[in-house]
């Protein structure tokens, strides 16, 4: 196996307005940043979008959550016009069969099979391997061989914040190139997620970063955040430079984004902003998008306090919570919120998940959600008199519903599905939220 990843090439970062014709906008951005300067027509290209996961049912609004098909298709066309004929589109998204989500399902929902027929590209589920084990700063990771062997790797993330890493841009996007177990290892109990993202960058550095800012997402990475129409494109030959500008654009100074600071340290660089070129002023385009949700106290989400939900302890998640259980955290939170509003007091129940969320010592019933937290704390004397275990890696959503009900919390999955339906109504076409952006463009 030949690792074709090369040291980063520096250059300006292009920041342009995403106009009606995405092809022209992206062409201008790539010209300004000299993004295709090192790409030869015969090179194989892997485009790595952000396909964290969309379920087949129910409908989950994709705005700001996944890469738009609009920008992906424009990039494919530009690469083909450059002479590239071997183009792959690959990611390793969340796999949860009980809610019908996985890489192939997400790609199907976003029209990638149509792009494959139209342009002859090859969709790849990076979860299927093969993988190569590599080591970076003492961290062993199984990395996609497909990504390592590509002549030219393009990271194509969304412009979004992240509740654990502040921002999720070109470097964080590469976590989808890891084996499932390695993704989980990045969320270790030592809360080293930011450091581990930087270590991955040492192993798998892109040749080009294009940040899709058709929509920007606050309080990401999932649809429980709030998206806004932004119409921005960032492009750079150097992924760290692109992320420095992207973080600043989202309202998060790079010095406060730990995985960017650690990547810069490992590369022997500083955190000063690179030159920005294009038709937009960075200071004027800057948004202030929060990355996290507020907690009234260490055991009470602010939304619970405002809604009068009592008797349920929900410790704030930390960086040890990996994507699978993180995906379940939101449905659990919503179901308990609705149940608590209806029932008032919930009898002193706590929900623990992740790898290091310790029991409070105040609960009568302790729910442990996921294999990691069960292994760590199932015998802890601080647990409530009653213990409810929800095993799985991750558990099934139906198991979460059953476990909460077993603990005496009268929840229903319909509460969460209703919440998603209300989320969908939040984004109206008349306000610029266009489902067509997530489908192939009509052929001329």
PADREN-130194 format. One record per atom (N, C-alpha, C): residue in one letter; x, z, y. Coordinates in steps of 0.02 Angstrom, whole numbers, plus 50000, padded with zeros to 5 digits. Each point is the difference from the previous one (the first is absolute). Layout:
AXZY
...
END
This chain:
X500425000049940
X499585000050060
X500445000050062
X499884995550045
X500374999550063
X499575002750057
X500255005250034
X499655002650058
X500194995850060
X499534996150025
X500134995450055
X499875003050068
X499835006350003
X499895003150064
X500655000550039
X499974998150063
X500594999750042
X499955005250055
X500575001650032
X499975004550058
X499554997150054
X499685004250040
X499544997550051
X500354995750052
X499644995150024
X500244995850054
X499625002050064
X500375001550053
X499685002450061
X499794994150043
X499585001450048
X499764995050047
X499445003050041
X499714996350045
X499455002850041
X499375000949958
X499565004350025
X499345000949970
X499494996250043
X499624995649968
X499484996250035
X499355004050001
X499705000550057
X499355003150008
X499554995150037
X499514997249964
X499584994850030
X499275001649988
X499584996850039
X499285000549991
X499794995549942
X499595002749955
X499734996049945
X499394996350027
X500114993650013
X499484995850029
X499524997449947
X499544995850020
X499504997449953
X500324996349943
X500544996250014
X500364996549948
X500585004349977
X499915003349943
X500515004649975
X500654996449984
X499954993849977
X500604996149983
X500444999250061
X499714997950056
X500404999050060
X500295006550026
X499615005549996
X500255006450024
X500595002449958
X499944999449934
X500545002249957
X500614995450006
X499894993650008
X500564995450009
X500405001950062
X499645001850054
X500355002050061
X500395006449988
X499705004949966
X500355006349987
X500634998949959
X499964995849948
X500584998749957
X500544996150037
X499794995650045
X500504996450040
X500365004750047
X499635004650031
X500305004750048
X500505004849967
X499855002049939
X500445004849966
X500504996649954
X499984993449996
X500424996049956
X499915002249926
X499365001249983
X499855003149937
X500164995949938
X499994993450006
X500134995749942
X500704996950002
X500435002750041
X500664997150010
X500425000049936
X499925005149958
X500405000449939
X499634997649938
X499414997250010
X499604997749943
X500124992649987
X500244998649939
X500114993149981
X499404997449962
X499844993750006
X499404997249969
X499945001449925
X500565000349965
X499985001049928
X499945007349979
X499995004650047
X499975007149984
X499325002049972
X500015004749953
X499385003249979
X499835005550050
X499355000650015
X499775004750051
X499485004649969
X500095006550009
X499485004849981
X499715003050063
X499354999150010
X499645003250055
X499695006349972
X500155005750031
X499745006449978
X499505002650053
X499354998549991
X499505002750047
X499855007349985
X499585003050039
X499765006849986
X499324999549967
X499995000549934
X499384999949961
X499915006749965
X499985005350040
X499965006849973
X499435000749951
X499454996450011
X499465000249951
X499324999650032
X499594995249977
X499294999750017
X499615000049936
X499485004149995
X499605000149939
X499514994149999
X499834997949940
X499504994649994
X499325002450026
X499845006349984
X499385003150024
X500165007450014
X499725003050051
X499594997150053
X500454996650052
X499684996850049
X500374996750053
X500385005250042
X500644998850010
X500425004250043
X500264995550057
X499885001850063
X500244995850054
X500764999149998
X500244993850002
X500724998749993
X500395000350065
X499655000850056
X500314999250066
X500555005250011
X500624997650009
X500575004350011
X500275003249937
X499674998949943
X500205003149937
X500464995349960
X499814993749995
X500384995149962
X500184994150045
X500524996449981
X500234994150036
X499444994850002
X499894997050058
X499484994950005
X500224993649964
X499534996749970
X500134993549969
X500154994850054
X499735001150060
X500134995650057
X500754999250012
X500365005750004
X500724999750015
X500394997949938
X499795002349941
X500344998049939
X499984992449992
X499434997150009
X499954992749992
X500424996350051
X500015002550062
X500434996850051
X500735000349980
X500225005649971
X500695000749979
X500164995349942
X499554999349953
X500104995449944
X500084992950026
X499584998050045
X500044993250028
X500664998850036
X500225005050039
X500634999350036
X500594999549952
X499995003949946
X500534999749951
X500024993249966
X499424997449984
X499974993449968
X500234994650048
X499825000650064
X500234995150049
X500765000550009
X500295005749985
X500725000950003
X500354997049939
X499604998149950
X500274996949940
X499995004349938
X499735006150005
X499995004649943
X499454998049952
X500164999649937
X499524998149949
X499875005549948
X500455004849996
X499905005549952
X499845006350039
X499355001150011
X499765005750040
X499575004549956
X500185006349998
X499625005049964
X499685004950049
X499415002449984
X499685005350039
X499895005849952
X500345005650013
X499985005449951
X499955006950031
X499665004449965
X499975007150018
X499835003849936
X500105006650003
X499805004449946
X499535005250028
X499364998250003
X499515004350032
X499755005649956
X499575004150028
X499705005649966
X499594997549940
X500085003249942
X499634998249940
X499545005849981
X499354998950006
X499505005049980
X499424996349968
X500014999149934
X499494996049966
X499295002550011
X499915006650008
X499315002650005
X499664997950065
X500394998550053
X499704997450061
X500164992650009
X500274997049947
X500154992849999
X500444997950058
X500595003150003
X500504997750047
X500664999149965
X500384995250022
X500654998249972
X500254994050039
X500634998249990
X500294994550039
X499614993649993
X499844998149938
X499644993749990
X499315000150031
X499665005749997
X499345000650030
X500054999450076
X500485003550030
X500094999650072
X500164992850021
X500444996749963
X500164993150016
X499394995549995
X499595001149948
X499404995949992
X499525001150059
X499925006350021
X499555001450056
X500244996950065
X500654998950005
X500304997350062
X500144992549995
X499784996849946
X500044992749996
X500684997349981
X500445004249972
X500674997649982
X499974994749945
X499565000549950
X499964994549952
X499834993350031
X499605000050052
X499864993750036
X500634997450034
X500395004450030
X500634997950030
X500474997249947
X499995002949941
X500434997549946
X499814992949981
X499364998649995
X499784993249984
X500144995250058
X499925002450060
X500084995750059
X500734998250013
X500455004949991
X500694999050021
X500505000349942
X499775001649941
X500465000349943
X500445006149999
X499815005350036
X500385006249999
X499865003749935
X500405005149986
X499925003949939
X499845007350017
X499385002349986
X499845007150009
X500355004149945
X500275005850019
X500375004249953
X499785007250007
X499815003149945
X499865007249999
X500655003549983
X500325002950051
X500655003149990
X499965006249956
X499405002749990
X499925005749954
X500194998349929
X499974993549984
X500114997949931
X500744999249983
X500435000850049
X500724999449987
X500224992949994
X500624998949976
X500485004949976
X500315004050057
X500335005549982
X500315004450049
X500745001149983
X500375001650051
X500715001649993
X500125006950030
X500325004449963
X500135006750027
X500634999850043
X499945002250061
X500555000350047
X500045007050030
X500565001650030
X500105006650030
X500204999450072
X499715004150042
X500165000150071
X500025007350024
X500585002150023
X500085006950026
X499755005149949
X500144998949936
X499815004749948
X499304999149974
X499604995550029
X499324998849979
X499984993949954
X499745000949940
X499934994449953
X499294997250005
X499974993550009
X499354996650007
X499994993749958
X499424998749970
X499904993749965
X499694995050048
X500384994750015
X499824995350053
X499814993349968
X499514996650029
X499784993649974
X500584995049996
X500114997449942
X500524994949991
X499824993750039
X499354998450004
X499784994250038
X500215000550073
X499915006050029
X500195001050070
X500764999750009
X500365002849953
X500735000050005
X500304993049994
X499684995849959
X500294993449986
X499764994650047
X499515001450041
X499774994950048
X500564998250049
X500064993650015
X500514998050049
X499835002650070
X499355000750013
X499795001950068
X499385004449993
X500055006250025
X499465004849994
X499695001250069
X499344999050004
X499645001150062
X499545006149992
X500085004950042
X499545005750002
X499464998550051
X499374999949976
X499434998150043
X499495005750001
X500165005450035
X499555005850003
X499474999350055
X499595005150004
X499505000750052
X500285004650054
X499754999450060
X500205004450055
X499585006449995
X500265005049964
X499595005949990
X500415006449998
X499655005350017
X500295006749995
X499915002549928
X500315005749986
X499985002749932
X500005007650004
X499545003249964
X499915007250007
X500605003949975
X500424997049957
X500585003649974
X500664997750032
X500044993650019
X500634997150027
X499954997950073
X499465001850033
X499864998150069
X499834992650008
X500434995649974
X499854992850002
X500154997049932
X499654994749983
X500134996349939
X500094992750019
X500634997950004
X500154993350025
X500444996349949
X500504996450023
X500364995549955
X500405003649946
X500295005850016
X500405003649951
X499565003949951
X499525003750025
X499555003849956
X499624995249954
X499874994050023
X499634995049960
X500354998449935
X500655000949997
X500384998149940
X499895004949942
X499685005650012
X499865004749946
X499574996849947
X499624994950018
X499594996449951
X500404996049951
X500664999650009
X500444996449953
X500295004549946
X499755006249997
X500275004849952
X499545000749939
X500305002049945
X499625002249941
X499575006050019
X499425000649968
X499545005450016
X500345006850000
X500415001349950
X500335006549996
X500485001050059
X500344994750021
X500465000650056
X499625001150066
X499414997050006
X499585001450059
X499845007550003
X499835002749942
X499845007249997
X500615004250015
X500594997949976
X500625003750013
X500155000350075
X499814994850036
X500125000150073
X499615005750033
X499435001949970
X499605005650026
X500215006449963
X500635001750003
X500235005749961
X499785006650031
X500065005349961
X499775006550023
X500425002850058
X500584997050011
X500425002150056
X499794997050067
X499474996150000
X499744996850061
X500524995450031
X500334996049957
X500534995550024
X499754992850007
X499354998950010
X499734993250001
X500364995750051
X500105002550061
X500344996050051
X500714998249979
X500365004849973
X500684998749977
X500014994949943
X499495000549956
X499984995449943
X499834992950020
X499574999350051
X499864993350026
X500644996950028
X500405004150034
X500634997550027
X500494998249944
X500015004049947
X500444998449944
X499794993549967
X499354998749995
X499774993749973
X500244994150043
X500015001050066
X500224994650044
X500724998049987
X500405004849976
X500694998349983
X500034995349939
X499505000349958
X499994995949939
X499644993450010
X499504999950043
X499554994350004
X499844998750073
X500454996550034
X499914998850071
X499744992850010
X499464999250039
X499734993250008
X500444995550042
X499894993549993
X500344995150041
X499614998350063
X499365001850000
X499564998650057
X499435005149999
X499835002450059
X499425004450007
X499504996750047
X499384999449977
X499454997750042
X499465005349996
X499845003050057
X499495005350001
X499354997150026
X499495000449957
X499344997250015
X499615005050042
X499934998450064
X499635004350046
X499344997150023
X499704995949957
X499314997850017
X499575006150013
X500085005049956
X499675006450008
X500535005449995
X499925005350039
X500455005849996
X499585005949975
X500315004249959
X499635005549969
X500285006750021
X499575004350025
X500175007050014
X499805004249940
X500375005349988
X499865004849946
X499964996549932
X500484995449989
X500034996449937
X500315004349945
X500094997149940
X500004992849987
X499354997249973
X499495004249988
X499394997649968
X499454998750050
X499434997749975
X499444998150044
X499685005950035
X500175006149980
X499745005850036
X500315000650070
X500524996250014
X500264999650068
X499544995750043
X500214999050062
X499594996050046
X500414994050024
X499734994049989
X500344993850018
X499794997750070
X500444996350031
X499834996750063
X500274992949998
X499674995550034
X500234993150005
X500595000050049
X500574997549978
X500605000350042
X500284993050015
X499944995349954
X500244993150011
X500744999850019
X500425003149959
X500715000250012
X500374997549938
X500584997150011
X500464998249947
X500705002350019
X500345003249954
X500715001750008
X500394996549946
X500584997550017
X500434996849950
X500735001350018
X500415001249948
X500715001250010
X500384998749937
X500624997950006
X500434999149942
X500185006849970
X500025005150040
X500195006649977
X499395004649997
X499865002649940
X499395003949990
X500015006650039
X500575003350005
X500035006250038
X499854998750073
X500294994750028
X499854998350069
X499264998750010
X499694996349953
X499284998750005
X499615006549999
X500205004749956
X499645006349994
X500105004550062
X500594999750030
X500115003950061
X499524997950054
X499934993450008
X499544997450051
X499285001349979
X499844999149935
X499325001349977
X499795007250010
X500455004749986
X499855007150010
X499885001550074
X500424997350042
X499915000950072
X499334997050023
X499834994349972
X499384996750017
X499395004349981
X500055003549943
X499465004349977
X499975006750037
X500505001350041
X500015006250038
X500395005649967
X500464998149954
X500405005049965
X500744998650012
X500335003750044
X500704998950013
X500415000049936
X500454995249991
X500374999649937
X500355006449980
X500215004050049
X500345006249984
X499565004849961
X499344999250006
X499525004349965
X499794997249933
X500234994149983
X499824996949936
X500605000949954
X499965004949955
X500595002349964
X500304994749955
X499594995849968
X500294995049955
X500374994650039
X499814998850063
X500384995350041
X500665003150022
X499985006350019
X500615003550020
X500495000449942
X499745001349939
X500445000549942
X500274993249980
X499604994850005
X500254993249984
X500554998150049
X499905001550063
X500534998550050
X500645003849983
X499945006249980
X500595003949982
X500364996949941
X499634998049948
X500314997149941
X500334993350016
X499734996550050
X500294993550019
X500545000750053
X500125006250023
X500515001150051
X499794997450068
X499355000550015
X499744997450063
X499645005450039
X499854998450062
X499615004550042
X499264998149999
X499615003450042
X499284998850003
X499804996850066
X500484997150035
X499814996650062
X499594993849984
X499524998550044
X499574994349989
X500404993550008
X499894995249956
X500344993550006
X499694995850056
X500314994550019
X499694995550048
X499334997449974
X499505000050043
X499334997549982
X499864993850042
X499834994649965
X499874993650034
X499284997849984
X499734995850043
X499324997649989
X499605000350064
X499354999249992
X499574999650059
X499645006650015
X500235005549970
X499685006550011
X500535005150019
X499815004450046
X500435005650019
X499865005949954
X500515002749969
X499915005449951
X499655006050031
X500205001950060
X499715005950032
X499264998950013
X499814994050020
X499304998650015
X499594999449936
X500304997649946
X499634999149938
X499965006549959
X500375005150020
X500055006249961
X499325003349992
X499855002149938
X499395003749984
X500205007249982
X499535004550005
X500135006949979
X499525001649943
X500194998149940
X499575000849942
X500225006049959
X499575005049991
X500195005949961
X500124998049927
X500455003749969
X500174998449930
X499665004749951
X499735005550024
X499785005249954
X499335002850023
X499685003549953
X499375003550015
X500165007350016
X499555003050040
X500125006850023
X499705005149952
X500355005649992
X499765005849961
X499895005950047
X499425003149994
X499855005850043
X500455005949983
X500175000749936
X500485004949976
X500304997249936
X500495003349969
X500334997049941
X499534998449942
X499395002650000
X499554998949944
X499344996650020
X499954997950063
X499364997450024
X500094993750042
X499804994249974
X500014994050043
X499565001150062
X500224997350055
X499625001050062
X499284997649993
X499904994649962
X499324997549991
X499565005049963
X500295004049955
X499625005349966
X499805005450050
X500475002050042
X499865005250049
X499454997850048
X500024993850022
X499504997550047
X499314999349967
X500004998449934
X499374999149965
X499725006549972
X500375005550007
X499765006449975
X500065000949926
X500464996349967
X500105000749928
X500415006349988
X499735004649959
X500335006449989
X500115001049925
X500505004049984
X500115002049931
X500364994949958
X500334995250031
X500394995149962
X500694999450032
X500515001149960
X500694999950024
X500334993549979
X500194996050048
X500324993549986
X500674999850036
X500545002249967
X500664999850033
X500194992950021
X500334999550055
X500204993450026
X500504996849952
X499894993549987
X500454996249956
X500704999950029
X500484998849957
X500694999250022
X500304993749969
X500644999050009
X500324993849977
X500084999749925
X499845005349965
X500054999849927
X499384996849968
X499504998750040
X499384996949975
X500114992549996
X500034997349939
X500134992849993
X499364996050007
X500064993449998
X499464995750021
X499375000949957
X500085001049935
X499425000649957
X499555005850018
X500295006150003
X499605005850018
X499815000050074
X500424996850041
X499824999350071
X499364995950007
X499944994849958
X499394995950002
X499395004249983
X500085005049956
X499445004349979
X499875005750050
X500495001750039
X499945005550047
X499434998750050
X499974993950024
X499494998350050
X499295000449972
X499854997149941
X499335001049972
X499825007349990
X500495003949976
X499865007249990
X499835003350066
X500404998650051
X499885003050066
X499304998350025
X499824993549994
X499354997850025
X499435003149960
X500065000049934
X499465002949959
X499895007350015
X500545003850009
X499955007150016
X499705000950069
X500184995850047
X499735000450067
X499244999549999
X499744994949965
X499284999149997
X499675005849963
X500295001949943
X499715005649961
X500005006450041
X500545001150037
X500055006150040
X499505000250056
X499874994350031
X499504999750053
X499305001649973
X499884997949938
X499345001049971
X499925007149972
X500555002749972
X499955006449965
X500225005950042
X500354998750055
X500275005550039
X500635002749967
X500015006249977
X500585002949967
X500104997149930
X500634999149981
X500164996849936
X500355004849952
X499965006450012
X500185004849949
X500735001449988
X500444998250047
X500715001749992
X500364995749951
X499974993450009
X500334995249956
X500594997050037
X500564998849964
X500574996550029
X500164993949957
X500254994750033
X500204993949965
X500744999050013
X500404999849946
X500734999250005
X500194993449968
X500454996450033
X500254993849971
X500704998650028
X500314994749977
X500704998750018
X500475003349950
X500585002050023
X500495003149955
X500205007050020
X499815002250061
X500255006550021
X499515004050043
X499364998050000
X499505003750039
X499825006449963
X500245005650024
X499935006449965
X499305002850007
X499765003649950
X499355003450006
X500005004950059
X499425000850030
X499955004250059
X499985007449984
X499775001749940
X499895007049983
X499355002750028
X499604995650031
X499375002150032
X499394997149966
X500094995549952
X499434996549970
X499755003449938
X499354999449988
X499715002449937
X500064994649946
X499984993650021
X500074994549953
X500544995250027
X500484998349957
X500544995450020
X499934993549960
X499984994450036
X499994993449968
X500704997050006
X500294998049944
X500664996750000
X499894992749982
X500134995450047
X499854992949991
X500644996049989
X500104997649939
X500584995949984
X500505003749956
X500354996149959
X500475003049952
X500555004150033
X500244997650058
X500585003450032
X499825007150021
X499445000850034
X499825006750024
X499805004549942
X499714997149948
X499835004049940
X500635002749968
X500504995749992
X500635002149969
X500345005450041
X499964999450066
X500375004650043
X499665006850006
X499335000350002
X499675006250021
X499465002649952
X499914996949942
X499435002049959
X500035007349978
X500605003049999
X500065007049979
X500165004650059
X499924997550061
X500185004050059
X499505005750009
X500235006250010
X499555005750007
X499584999750064
X500174995750047
X499614999650062
X499384995749993
X499924996649943
X499404996049989
X499395004549997
X499424997050014
X499385003749995
X499855002149929
X499525004549992
X499815002349933
X499784994249956
X499704995150032
X499774994149963
X500454994150018
X500204996249949
X500434994250011
X499664993849973
X500004994750039
X499734993549980
X500574995050003
X500174997049944
X500554995249997
X499724992949997
X500284995750042
X499814992950000
X500634996049984
X500144998949935
X500624996649981
X499964992550013
X500594997050000
X500054992750009
X500564998350048
X500234993849997
X500544997750044
X499864992850023
X499534999350047
X499575005250028
X499385001049958
X499615005350015
X499365000849965
X499524994450019
X499464999649962
X499474995350018
X499565003150055
X499724995750042
X499575002550054
X499415003749971
X499744997749944
X499435003549968
X500215006949977
X500645000949979
X500245006649981
X500035004750059
X500184997350059
X500025004150060
X499305002550017
X499514995649996
X499305002050011
X499805005549951
X500164999049936
X499815004849948
X500355006750011
X500654999850019
X500385006150010
X499735004150058
X499834996650055
X499725003650058
X499335003149982
X499594996349962
X499355002749980
X500095006049954
X500504999649955
X500145005549954
X500215006350039
X500324999050057
X500225005650041
X499435002850043
X499414996949994
X499435002650038
X499884996550065
X500354994450013
X499904996250062
X499524994249984
X499414999850029
X499494995149980
X500144993150031
X500494996549972
X500204993650028
X499694994349960
X499984994150032
X499794993849968
X500444994450025
X500184995449955
X500404994350022
X499634995850051
X499345000349998
X499614996250050
X500165002250071
X500225006450008
X500195002250067
X500584995850026
X500494998749956
X500584996250021
X499824992650010
X499604997349956
X499814993050008
X499604998950064
X499595004950018
X499644999550063
X500485000350060
X500515004149994
X500515000350052
X500354993250009
X500174996749944
X500324993450004
X499534995050032
X499375000449984
X499514995550031
X499985000950075
X500035006250022
X500015001350072
X500654997650032
X500555000749962
X500634997350025
X499954992450011
X499694996649952
X499934992850006
X499614998050062
X499495003950017
X499594998450059
X500385001450065
X500545003849996
X500405001450060
X500314993650028
X500164995349955
X500384994150021
X499534993950003
X499824998150060
X499514994750010
X500344993650022
X499774994349974
X500294993550020
X499994999050076
X499475002350032
X499964999050073
X500535003950037
X500315004949967
X500555003750031
X500694997449978
X499994994349964
X500644996949982
X500255001649930
X499605003449959
X500215001649932
X499714994749953
X500444995449979
X499784994049966
X500195000149926
X499535000549954
X500164999649929
X500354993549981
X499894994850039
X500334993549986
X500755000450006
X500265005050036
X500735000850005
X500315001849933
X499595002149952
X500255002149935
X499834995049946
X499864993950021
X499884994549954
X500404993950022
X500164995449953
X500354993950020
X499604996250054
X500364997050045
X499684996250053
X499684993749971
X499464997850031
X499684993949978
X500474994150009
X500024995849949
X500444994150003
X499724995050050
X500454996950037
X499794995150049
X499744993749965
END
